[in-house]
């Protein structure tokens, strides 16, 4: 009987020793070790998203808010990439160019306690930035603005990095892309 108890304790001790190790192959541990969070730009208010074809002083204006895992602490810059899109002749489209870079000092604090800023461009500025030929711009053409959010940890996020829940959802409203229509 003594031998049986001794063997039982020896097996239990062996099992305990080998079953407790620092390395884990459990899926939850793998997920937690590789889990990261992203960042996005939320649309707070669209003040003007149309340009007047006949008024180069007309403007687009959108208020946005940045959110990351450190409540804005990772914000390095927000780049606005701009393209002119000719809806009647795609050969007249311009290549995407950097229109403006917003630094953390260009942001204020929103009511949510997060960095916010106002994106604002006049029609004339957009023509100049894109190099579009003003004489060919017509009703229903557009200026596309793609936002690139750069973080201090080296990561960048843009419209291709967000899914439908983030870019069009009621809470996030984080398209990170705006098509500004040109109207008569």
N, C-alpha and C positions, 0 to 999 in steps of 0.2 A: 504494500500500500504506500509505504514511504517512497518507493521508487516511482510509482505512478504520479504522486504529487510533485516529486522532484522533476520528472519529465514534463509535466504540465507547466510548471513555472518556467522551465528552460525554454519550452516552445513559446510561451506567452512573452517572455523577455526577448526572444529572437524576433518574433513578429512585431513587437513594439519598436524595437531598435530599427528594423528595416522599413517599417511603414512610416516613420517620422523622418522626413528629410527636408532640407531647405528647398530643393528644387521640386516644382510641381508641374504636372502635366495636365492639370485640370483646365478645362476650357475657360472657366471664369477667370483664372489667374492669367491666362494668355490674353484674354480680352482686356482685363484691367491694366496689364503691363503695356498694351499698345493703344490704349484709349487716349484720344486727344480731342480737344474742342477747337472749333473754328472761330471766325469772327465775321461780322457782316455790317452793312450800312442799311439802316432802316429809314424809310421815307416817313417823315413826320408831317409835312405839308407841301402840297403842290400849289404854289401861288400862281405860276404862269407856265404852261407847257406848250404854248403856241407862239410863233413869230409872225409878224405882219410883213408880207412880201414887199410892201411899199413903204416900210418905215424901218430903216436900219437901226434906229434907236430902240425899237421894241426889244423885249428881253424875255428870257426864260429864268424862272426862279423856283428852286426846290430846297426845302429845309430837310436836312438829313441828320441822323444820329448814328454814332459808331458804338458797337458793342463787341466786347471780347471777354475772355474768361477772367480778366483782371479789371473789369468795368472801365475800360478805356486806357488802362495802364500799358497795354501793348501797342497802342497806336504810334506808328512811326510817320506815316504819310498817307494821303488819299490822292491818287492820280486820276485825272479826268481825261480819258482818251476820246477823241472826237473824229467823226467821219461825216462827210456830206453824202447824202443818198439821193440821186436823181431818180425819181419814180418812173420817169418816162424813157430814160436812156441810161442803163447801168454803166455804159462806157464812160459816163461823166462822173461817176462816183469817185470820191477821193480816197486815198489810203488813210488809215487811222493814224492820227498824230496826237502827241501829248498836248493837251490844251492848257492845263494848269495843275499845279501840285499844291495841296493844302497840307500844312504842317500842324502839329499839335497846338501851336500858338495861334492858329487860325480858328480854333474851336473854342466855344464857350461851354458851359455846363447846362444841360437840359433839366427839365423838371424831374426827370428820371435819374438824375445824378450822373449822366453819361455825356461824353463829348458830342456836341452838335455844331453844325455850321450850315451856312446857306450857299448853295451852288447858284451862281448868277452869271449869265453871259448875255451881252447884247447881240442882236442879229449881226451887226457889223463886226464884232469881235469873232464870232463864229465863222463868218466869211473869211476874215483875215487869217485865222488860225488854220482852217482847213485848206486855204488856197483855192476855194471854189470860185468858178467864174460867175460873178453875179449876174451877168447878162443871160445865162441859161437857167437860172433858178426860177422855178415856176410853182404855182399853187399845188399843194400836196407833196412837194419834195420834203425832205426832212434832214435834221441834224441828229445823228445818233451819239449819245454820250454813254460810254462804258466806264464804270468806276472800278478802280483797282485799289484795294485796301492793303497796304503794306504794314507788317507788324515788326516790332523790334526783335523778335526771335527769328527773323529771316523768312517767315511765311508770307504769302500774298494770296488774296482772295478776290475773285471777280464774279461776273454773272454766270460763268460756266461752272462755278464751284457750288452753286446753291440749287436745291431741288424745288419742286412745286410748293411744298409746305412753307419753305422759307421765302421764296421770291414773291409769291402771290397770296400767302396766308394772311388772315386778318390780323394776327399778332405781329408777325415779323415784317411784312411789307418790305422785303429786302430784295428788290429786283436787281439792283446794282447796274441797271441799264435803263436809259430813257430815250425814247424817240420823240424829238421835238418837231412838231409839224409846222410847215410854213404855209400860211393861209393868205388869201386875198383880203 
